């Protein structure tokens, strides 16, 4: 008797191409997610990546969080809280989303301040004076010494890029 092939949509193991097709995410993005520790795979005897079907849900959560503006580092930290790197459940999603709300609120507050203070900088063009509310709130940069530095007004964290904090 001939064995029936399992339909692709019911398979418990996916190739990287199948995962890309079903998730709507490019293969290169999946490789990047894996390199960042967001998803995982294993290699078959032919050294080809294989993914558990549950990775589809992890990818869906990653994409939804990214669309909401959550950085990949925050997404990774949140997904790392799940036992056994399993796929998030609906209850997990509620907890993850609740954790991201404060981060999003901080970013919204920062963007609102930037929008409201932007017209004060258009005329001067300096964006580096000690009094500039966008680049150097409360003259915090003076403590860091000479050179290019940028602080985020909301958290006071150093930024690695130049600009007004809306990279």
N, C-alpha and C positions, 0 to 999 in steps of 0.2 A: 504494500500500500504506500502511495506517495504522500509525503508529509507536506501539509499546506504551509505556505510562507506566512509569517506574521505580518499583518498590515503595518506599514511604516509608523502610523500614528499610535499604534499600540505597543511598539517596541519599548523595552525597558532600557536599552542601550542605544545611544545615538553617536553617530560620527560627527565630526566637527561641521561638516557640510549640512547634515540633517539638523543639527542644533541651530546653525545659522539660518537655515531656511524656515524652520518652525518658529524661531524667536524673532526673526526680522532684524537680526544683528549681524554685521559683517564678520566673516571668519577672523579677520585681523583684530577686531574688537574683542572677540571671544578669547583669542590668544592673549591680548592685553589684560583682560579681566583675570585670566588664569595667572599671568605673571604677577598681578597685583594681589593675588590671594583671595579674590572674590568668588571664584569657582574653581573646581578641580576636576581632573580627568585621570585616567590611567592609560597605559599603553598596552595594546594587544601584542601578539607574537610578531606581527609585522611592523611593530613600532609605530602604529597609528593611534592617535588619540581616540579615546572612547569616553563618553559622558553618560552618567546616570540620567534617566528621564527627568528626575527631580530638579536637575540643573535648569530646566526650562523655567521653573518658578523662580529660582534665584535670579536668573537673567531678567525676568519680568519685574522683580522687585528692584533690581539695580537700575533698570531703565526708568521705572516710575519715580524712583528717588532722584535720579539725575534730572529728569524733567522738572522736578520740584526745586532744583537748584542745590541739591545736597552734594557736597564734594565726595569723590570716591573714597577718600580716607575715612570719612564719617560712615559711609555705607559699609566699608570693610569692618570697621570697629563694631558696628551694629550686627552685621551678619556673623561675626566671630562670637557673639554671645549665644548663638544657637548651638545646642548640643550636637556634636557629631557632624557639624557642617551640613546639617539637613536643610531641606527646603523650608522656607517660612510658611507657617499656617496663617489663616486669616487672623487668629488671635495674636500671632507674632507680629504681623503687619501692623496691627493696632498699636502694639507696644513700640515698635520701631518708629512709626509715624509720630507717636506722642513724644518720643525722645527728640525728634528732629524739629518739632514745632518751635521750641525755644531758639534753636539755631537759626531757623528761618525768620523768626520775629526779630532777632538781633540784626540780621542782614537787612531786613526791611527797614528797621530803624536807621541803620547806617546809610542806606540809599536815600531815605527821606531827608536825613541831615545833609547829605551831599547835594541833593537836588535843591534844598532850601538855601544852602550856603554858596552854591556855585556862582551866582551872579556877583558876589563880592570879589571873586578872583579873576573874572574875565578881564577887568581893566588893568590889573597889575601885572599879570603874566608871570609872576615870580614862582609861585607854588613852592617856595623854599624858605621864606622868611620865618622867623620865630613866632610870628603872630598868625600865620596861615592856619585857619581851622581845618582845612582839608588835608594838608600834608604834615602838619606839625602841631596837633592840638596840644595845648598846655605846654608847649615848648619841650616836649618829651625827648625829642631827638638830640638836644644839646647834651644829654647824659650819655649818649652813645659815642660821642666824639665825632671827628671829622669823617666825611665820606657820605655816600648815598645810603640813606636809610628811609624806611617808611613804616609807620605804625598804623594799625587799624584803630580808629577812635573808639569803637565799641569795646574791644577786648584789650587793647594795648599791646597786642602781639606784633612782633616784627614781621614784616612782609619781605619776601624775596625779590619782588619785582618793583619796578618804579611805576608811578602812576598815582591816581587819586584814590586807590583802594577799591576800585570797582572792576578789577581785572576779570 
